[in-house]
Structure formats: C-alpha cells, structure tokens
Amino acid sequence: QVQLVESGGGLVQAGGSLTLSCTASRNIFAFDRLGWYRQAPGKQRDLVATITRGGRTTYADFVKDRFIITRDWDQGTLFLQMTTLTPEDTAVYYCNAVGNNIFYWGQGTQVTVPS
C-alpha cells in the first residue's frame, strides 16, 4: 500500500504564494507520473499539473505561468510552487502518483485564498 502525504496548505492573501509538498511511502522514482489535482467545494476534481519520471511537465491552462511542479529525488518529495494566487485557487489540493496504471491519492491539503 502506497501512502502519499501532502503538506504546506493554508490561508494566503490574494497575490501571495504557497508551496505544497508531497511525500510518499515508496521511492517516488518508482512512479511513472506524479501530479497535483484540486477540488473546490461542489466541483469536480481537476488536474493542476503533472510530471513524468523523465521530467516532462503538463499544466492546466488556469495555472500556467503561475504554478510550477517539481520533484526532488533525494528528498523523495513532490512540490507545487504556487504564485499569484487568487480566490479561484481555493480548493483542496491532492497529490497523485501513478505506477503500473494504479492511481494513488493523498488525503489532500486545504488552500484558501479569501476574496
């Protein structure tokens, strides 16, 4: 069983920045792809950003040029650097890992940007 644990969420003013972290109970190099998703109240869970083992990244249009996804092999940690946050970014952010076509999810971390 793989466990993913997110941290770094919180309340930040509009225009501010926040960095989320995700650690795994397994070496993250074992996963084909890592990513971040988010879910706002009453809405579906949306993809935010992904990064493959080879380092290829993809971003949702609504976060391009504001968010950066990275991973640190030595620390075994996935990061999401978020800048220029807006109230529309308020959501629970979930870490995701994919290996052998199996999806693993963390419990999520709340990010709140008050209007």
KAWODA-V504979 format. One record per residue. RES is the residue in three letters. SS is DSSP state (alpha for helix, beta for strand, coil for the rest). PSI is psi in radians with two decimals (* if undefined). OMEGA is omega in whole degrees, -180 to 180 (* if undefined). Layout:
res=RES ss=SS psi=PSI omega=OMEGA
res=RES ss=SS psi=PSI omega=OMEGA
This chain:
res=GLN ss=coil psi=2.26 omega=180
res=VAL ss=coil psi=2.35 omega=176
res=GLN ss=coil psi=2.33 omega=176
res=LEU ss=beta psi=2.34 omega=-178
res=VAL ss=beta psi=2.08 omega=178
res=GLU ss=beta psi=2.71 omega=174
res=SER ss=beta psi=2.91 omega=176
res=GLY ss=coil psi=-0.11 omega=179
res=GLY ss=coil psi=2.98 omega=179
res=GLY ss=beta psi=-2.89 omega=179
res=LEU ss=beta psi=2.27 omega=-180
res=VAL ss=coil psi=2.51 omega=-180
res=GLN ss=coil psi=2.68 omega=178
res=ALA ss=coil psi=2.38 omega=-177
res=GLY ss=coil psi=-0.15 omega=-178
res=GLY ss=coil psi=-3.06 omega=-176
res=SER ss=coil psi=2.75 omega=179
res=LEU ss=beta psi=2.53 omega=176
res=THR ss=beta psi=2.16 omega=177
res=LEU ss=beta psi=2.61 omega=178
res=SER ss=beta psi=2.67 omega=178
res=CYS ss=beta psi=2.19 omega=176
res=THR ss=beta psi=2.67 omega=-178
res=ALA ss=beta psi=2.71 omega=179
res=SER ss=coil psi=-0.05 omega=178
res=ARG ss=coil psi=2.66 omega=177
res=ASN ss=coil psi=2.13 omega=-175
res=ILE ss=alpha psi=-0.30 omega=178
res=PHE ss=alpha psi=-0.32 omega=-179
res=ALA ss=alpha psi=-0.28 omega=-176
res=PHE ss=coil psi=2.51 omega=178
res=ASP ss=coil psi=-0.60 omega=-177
res=ARG ss=beta psi=2.49 omega=175
res=LEU ss=beta psi=2.65 omega=-180
res=GLY ss=beta psi=3.03 omega=175
res=TRP ss=beta psi=2.39 omega=174
res=TYR ss=beta psi=2.87 omega=176
res=ARG ss=beta psi=2.68 omega=180
res=GLN ss=beta psi=2.05 omega=176
res=ALA ss=coil psi=2.77 omega=-179
res=PRO ss=coil psi=2.27 omega=178
res=GLY ss=coil psi=0.13 omega=-178
res=LYS ss=coil psi=2.91 omega=179
res=GLN ss=coil psi=2.89 omega=177
res=ARG ss=beta psi=2.21 omega=-177
res=ASP ss=beta psi=2.53 omega=174
res=LEU ss=beta psi=2.38 omega=177
res=VAL ss=beta psi=-0.93 omega=-178
res=ALA ss=beta psi=2.63 omega=176
res=THR ss=beta psi=2.77 omega=175
res=ILE ss=beta psi=2.29 omega=180
res=THR ss=beta psi=2.98 omega=178
res=ARG ss=coil psi=-0.60 omega=-180
res=GLY ss=coil psi=-0.09 omega=176
res=GLY ss=coil psi=0.06 omega=178
res=ARG ss=coil psi=2.31 omega=-178
res=THR ss=beta psi=2.63 omega=172
res=THR ss=beta psi=2.61 omega=-179
res=TYR ss=beta psi=2.56 omega=170
res=ALA ss=coil psi=2.60 omega=-179
res=ASP ss=alpha psi=-0.58 omega=-174
res=PHE ss=alpha psi=-0.10 omega=178
res=VAL ss=alpha psi=-0.01 omega=-179
res=LYS ss=coil psi=2.40 omega=179
res=ASP ss=coil psi=0.03 omega=176
res=ARG ss=coil psi=-0.60 omega=-177
res=PHE ss=beta psi=2.59 omega=176
res=ILE ss=beta psi=2.26 omega=177
res=ILE ss=beta psi=2.31 omega=178
res=THR ss=beta psi=2.88 omega=173
res=ARG ss=beta psi=2.60 omega=180
res=ASP ss=beta psi=1.95 omega=-177
res=TRP ss=coil psi=-0.71 omega=-177
res=ASP ss=coil psi=-0.72 omega=-180
res=GLN ss=coil psi=-0.25 omega=-177
res=GLY ss=coil psi=0.70 omega=-172
res=THR ss=beta psi=2.47 omega=173
res=LEU ss=beta psi=2.44 omega=-178
res=PHE ss=beta psi=2.71 omega=169
res=LEU ss=beta psi=1.89 omega=178
res=GLN ss=beta psi=2.13 omega=-176
res=MET ss=beta psi=2.26 omega=179
res=THR ss=coil psi=2.92 omega=178
res=THR ss=coil psi=0.88 omega=-177
res=LEU ss=coil psi=2.54 omega=178
res=THR ss=coil psi=2.88 omega=177
res=PRO ss=alpha psi=-0.48 omega=179
res=GLU ss=alpha psi=-0.23 omega=177
res=ASP ss=alpha psi=-0.07 omega=178
res=THR ss=coil psi=2.16 omega=-177
res=ALA ss=beta psi=2.99 omega=167
res=VAL ss=beta psi=2.22 omega=-178
res=TYR ss=beta psi=2.25 omega=-176
res=TYR ss=beta psi=2.40 omega=172
res=CYS ss=beta psi=2.48 omega=-178
res=ASN ss=beta psi=2.46 omega=175
res=ALA ss=beta psi=2.43 omega=-179
res=VAL ss=beta psi=2.20 omega=177
res=GLY ss=beta psi=2.26 omega=-177
res=ASN ss=coil psi=0.70 omega=179
res=ASN ss=coil psi=0.31 omega=176
res=ILE ss=beta psi=2.31 omega=-180
res=PHE ss=beta psi=2.30 omega=176
res=TYR ss=beta psi=2.53 omega=-177
res=TRP ss=beta psi=2.54 omega=170
res=GLY ss=coil psi=-3.12 omega=-179
res=GLN ss=coil psi=-0.27 omega=178
res=GLY ss=coil psi=2.68 omega=176
res=THR ss=beta psi=2.36 omega=-174
res=GLN ss=beta psi=2.31 omega=172
res=VAL ss=beta psi=2.19 omega=-178
res=THR ss=beta psi=2.20 omega=177
res=VAL ss=coil psi=1.75 omega=-176
res=PRO ss=coil psi=2.58 omega=179
res=SER ss=coil psi=* omega=*
